[in-house]
Amino acid sequence: MRASMKPGTFLLAFTLLCTLLGLGCPLSCEVCRGSGPTCSGKMKTCEAGKDACVVVVGESCTKGRHAVNTYKACMKYSDCYSGFVSTTMGPKDYMVSNTRCCQSDGCNQGSVPPPQNNRTENGLQCPACIAPFQETCPGTQAARCVGQETHCVYFAGNVQAGLITPKFATRGCATESACFAKAGAQVPSASYLYFLRRADCLPARQAPSRAE
Ligand SMILES: *[C@@H]1O[C@H](CO)[C@@H](O)[C@H](O)[C@H]1NC(C)=O
């Protein structure tokens, strides 16, 4: 009996072999970006150093404008946080997202549940600012934290928005999960890809009561 090897079997054998030999097999992930709670795109081979597939579903509010977006791509596993992140820079500027990171071919196909968006103030506050095209941000305003946001973040770096990658700086409230983002990391949101040069994270303080 002659055994003919199917292409799938061959690929599996190759993947198994390069895994066993520790050769760092290239991963392939679905790549897309779009509005709505999911998107679909082509499978692409990840460039060297990107050893995870990611899917992010985010709900954002920018100057009061709401949007739900999805992002799927390759990224570095050590930069990837799986779970819920919430950030608030002001009452009309915030973002909540759910992310899943995984490490097998095409594992970011499909979708993740849309994030919860709990806008109930929790009594904490943070210095806040949004400074597009700037390297720093004064934080002279205060943002009131909501839901599970217990930390204050200061992110700065560059943000990829289409073909341009301008500087940005921003401060505000965040869930502790946002502290996973470190300077030097490439962090996707549902809408943009951030190259972080600065990523500070501190516990938030109690806000003065509104009655005062
Ligand atoms: C929303 O956030 C508030 C403030 O942290 C909290 O008391 C409340 O339990 C949260 N609600 C839900 C449904 O998680």
The ligand as an ORCA input file, in Angstrom:
! r2SCAN-3c Opt
* xyz 0 1
  C     -20.090     49.403     38.168
  O     -19.083     50.132     38.840
  C     -19.443     50.523     40.164
  C     -18.323     51.395     40.699
  O     -17.100     50.700     40.752
  C     -19.690     49.269     41.006
  O     -20.094     49.653     42.313
  C     -20.772     48.408     40.355
  O     -20.904     47.190     41.077
  C     -20.400     48.101     38.912
  N     -21.508     47.408     38.255
  C     -21.343     46.280     37.574
  C     -22.559     45.726     36.910
  O     -20.260     45.713     37.473
*
